[in-house]
Each structure stands twice: as C-alpha cells, then as structure tokens.
Amino acid sequence: MNDMYFTEEHQVFRQSFRDFLQKEVVPHIDKWEKTGTIDRFIWEKFGEMGYFGLNYPEEYGGLNLDVFYTIIFLEELQKVNSGGFAAAMWAHVYLAMTHVNAEGDDRIKEKYLTSSINGEKIGCLCITEPFGGSDVAGMRTTAEKKGDTYVINGSKTFITNGAYSDYLIVAAKTDTSSRNKGISIFIIDRTTKGISSTKLDKLGWKASDTAEIAFDNVIIPASNLMGEEGKGFPYIMNHFALERLVMGVNAHARAEFALEYAIKYMSERQAFGKTINKFQALRHKVADMASEIEMCKEFNYSIAKRLNEGQYIVKEASMSKLLSTKMADSVINDCLQILGGYGYMEEYPMARLLRDSRLGQIGGGTSEILREIIAKIVIDNKEYKQTT
Ligand SMILES: Cc1cc2nc3c(=O)[nH]c(=O)nc-3n(C[C@H](O)[C@H](O)[C@H](O)COP(=O)(O)OP(=O)(O)OC[C@H]3O[C@@H](n4cnc5c(N)ncnc54)[C@H](O)[C@@H]3O)c2cc1C
C-alpha cells in the first residue's frame, strides 16, 4: 500500500470492493463479454453498495469521499479483466453523472443523480458525432428553442452505454452560427419520442454497449437544459481533466494486472529445463515494465491529490492519459509475448487485455489531441481556466 495517499480505511474499502467483484461480477464476465449486455441486477447491486456515489454529495445518497476511493474503484474494476464492464460502470459515474452533478439544477439532481447513485438509472454522455469526435466545437446536432421546449435533431456515435442507458446527457448546438460558444448540454429520457439507437460491433470492450444514436425531432422541456445555454463547451472541457485522469488510472491498473499475471506465469512455465523467469531477456523486460508502471502510477496519484485539492490539472491529466495509455498498450503487448502461444489464446487473459487496452489512446481525446493541448501549454504558454 502507498501510504502517502492511501489510509487504512482506503485499504479496507479496496479489500471489500475486490471481494465484492470476485463474488458478484467475475462469475458473469464471460457471459457479458459474449452477449455484449451487462445484466441489470449488477447495476442495482453497485447502487445498493454505494459504489456509484463515492464522490457525490450525501444529500443525493452519495458518500462524499475523497478522490482516492475513486482511484481504488477504478483500479479494482480493471482487475476483473473486462475493459467493457469497467467502461460501462465508470462512464455512468464519471462521464454522465459528473455533468448531472455539476450542471444539473436541484430538480434534475433530485430526479437523476439520486437514481443514478442508487443504481436505478443508467446514464451515458453523448458528445462524439459521426462526422467527427476530436473537433467537439464542429458538432452538428442542433437544439432549437421552441416556446418552453427544445427540439433536438442530429446523431451521436461511439456512445458508451448508448443502447441500454435510461437517460442521455447530450451536447447540441443552440447557436449554429457559432462554434464552441454555441453548444449547450441537455438531459434527455431514453423513452422520449424520436430517439433510436444502433449497437456497434467493435475490437474490444465487448461487454459494453457502444451505440450510434439518432435524434429525430426529439421534443424535450426547456427545463432539461443543464446549466447555461451556450456554456456546453467549457462544461465539457472542465470535466475532461477528470475523464483523462480516469483513463490514465485505468491504464496503469490494467498494465499492473497484466504484469502480475505474467510474473506468476514466468515462475511456473518451464523451458530448457528451468522456469522462464530465469532468462535474463525476460527479467530485464519485466524490470522495464515494472519501472514504467510505477512511474505512471505515482504521477497519477500525485495529480489525483491535486485534483482533490481543487486544482485544475488540464496539462497533467493530458500527460497522464497520453503516457499511461501508451505504456499500457506496450506492457500488455510484452506480457502477451511472455506467455508465448498461450498469450494468444482466449482462455488466458492477455488476448482480451490487448484488445481492450487499445481504446485508451482513442477515447476521451486521442493521443494526437492530447499532444496538441500539451504543446499549446508548454510552447505557446496557453492557459486553460476552469469555467464556473
Ligand atoms: C469504444 C468507444 C467508446 C467511446 N465512448 C464515448 C462516449 O461515451 N461518449 C462520447 O461522446 N464519445 C465516445 N467515444 C468517442 C471518442 O471519444 C472519439 O472516438 C475520439 O474522441 C476521436 O474522435 P473520432 O473517432 O471522430 O476521430 P477523428 O476526430 O475523426 O480523428 C481521426 C484521427 O485524426 C486525428 N486528428 C484529429 N484532429 C487532429 C488534430 N487537430 N491534430 C492531429 N491529429 C488529429 C485523431 O487523433 C485520429 O487519429 C468512444 C469511442 C470508442 C471507440
């Protein structure tokens, strides 16, 4: 345990969450990976246990705990080895619910935050569109104000929990003549007329439902606007720091899981009359991987602490995601190599890990976009400020 960041209470939580996952989740993972559907009962169990409310206010049923409980939640989720299951859970809590908590008014929070924390309602966050994800300000989905309603038209794609969620947090243009100043955020019930979704087939994250969603004259009450009209872009940017740290933490945790497995395998597998953990080529590889994981992990913990203290960590969270996801892909690839032919087999964990890990460098801001942000800060002295 790293006692610079984790207390005894954190450690007790880690052990109980790990036991819960082993008992309630692991036995179902292979089925959920095959069907691409996570049974509803597990959402309810997460809710009952309070796992969706770790960082949310007590008045809506949350536990209002520090960020290191979230770190433990994310790390342990990676260790059930289903990037898709983990993504379904963290996208609900740290993408959709983040907006509900930050921009929702009391009515919205009472209705959606409470039921998201107790596991009754599942949320998704809809930003990316078929015509482009990196260029958020270029989105084409529109929200036209008509009396006391908005009418939404357009489409979103690659949305995690996009097929089975109960509500959608949707970014849309309220002013089509403007780029980033024309975006607003809405909360929309899945059952609203005019919404349809199509589940997408993909390389990894098999247990999670990733979907394309169409909005055809979807009429919603004007009170479903979240926060102020035209402020959607800065709201999205505000939360990217958390999302990118989440993805950095996920990456160091799955790399650690892969390495622990590979080290155990090396101590059992024999070649040329000895266990393969005696071969210097593999030992040095392990030393490199352990060092890279530790560096990312320590960096991620240190910026989590700063986030917890209220600092706006745009540069650091971009660096975290950029390097941790690249490191995880490389470590998992090398761990697969250590398992030889077994690494390529589905009954061993590396094949799924390799597939699932690859999304890290794409979702929530590609590595190229992160380099753009970092370059603007370190070369052009650009300052990113949090919008309130
Ligand atoms: C499994 C999965 C789950 C996802 N979940 C969600 C979700 O829940 N909600 C959501 O809103 N989105 C989600 N996404 C979308 C994801 O965030 C986008 O795929 C990502 O932001 C990239 O957008 P794009 O796919 O349109 O690529 P594009 O923006 O078309 O980019 C294509 C390529 O061009 C590069 N590029 C683009 N602009 C620049 C530039 N200025 N400089 C250099 N290179 C550039 C990119 O890095 C990339 O390599 C998910 C995606 C996947 C695959």
The ligand as a Gaussian input file, in Angstrom:
#p B3LYP/6-31G(d) Opt

LIG

0 1
 C      -15.349000       2.197000     -27.632000
 C      -15.530000       3.678000     -27.670000
 C      -16.268000       4.297000     -26.667000
 C      -16.487000       5.688000     -26.721000
 N      -17.316000       6.263000     -25.779000
 C      -17.712000       7.567000     -25.970000
 C      -18.733000       8.150000     -25.139000
 O      -19.236000       7.526000     -24.189000
 N      -19.139000       9.415000     -25.421000
 C      -18.610000      10.146000     -26.446000
 O      -19.034000      11.278000     -26.653000
 N      -17.639000       9.624000     -27.240000
 C      -17.190000       8.353000     -27.034000
 N      -16.221000       7.803000     -27.844000
 C      -15.687000       8.617000     -28.927000
 C      -14.226000       9.019000     -28.774000
 O      -14.080000       9.977000     -27.761000
 C      -13.780000       9.505000     -30.168000
 O      -13.673000       8.354000     -30.980000
 C      -12.489000      10.257000     -30.141000
 O      -12.643000      11.486000     -29.478000
 C      -11.942000      10.528000     -31.551000
 O      -12.926000      11.037000     -32.405000
 P      -13.160000      10.354000     -33.847000
 O      -13.285000       8.903000     -33.638000
 O      -14.260000      11.064000     -34.517000
 O      -11.785000      10.596000     -34.627000
 P      -11.422000      11.880000     -35.509000
 O      -11.663000      13.102000     -34.721000
 O      -12.058000      11.734000     -36.842000
 O       -9.845000      11.674000     -35.675000
 C       -9.292000      10.766000     -36.628000
 C       -7.765000      10.807000     -36.487000
 O       -7.312000      12.156000     -36.775000
 C       -6.544000      12.640000     -35.670000
 N       -6.783000      14.084000     -35.508000
 C       -7.975000      14.738000     -35.458000
 N       -7.781000      16.045000     -35.255000
 C       -6.439000      16.228000     -35.143000
 C       -5.588000      17.363000     -34.917000
 N       -6.100000      18.586000     -34.712000
 N       -4.246000      17.168000     -34.878000
 C       -3.721000      15.940000     -35.057000
 N       -4.469000      14.825000     -35.278000
 C       -5.795000      14.969000     -35.312000
 C       -7.060000      11.863000     -34.469000
 O       -6.100000      11.846000     -33.419000
 C       -7.284000      10.489000     -35.086000
 O       -6.061000       9.782000     -35.140000
 C      -15.926000       6.446000     -27.761000
 C      -15.144000       5.820000     -28.742000
 C      -14.962000       4.463000     -28.712000
 C      -14.158000       3.823000     -29.818000

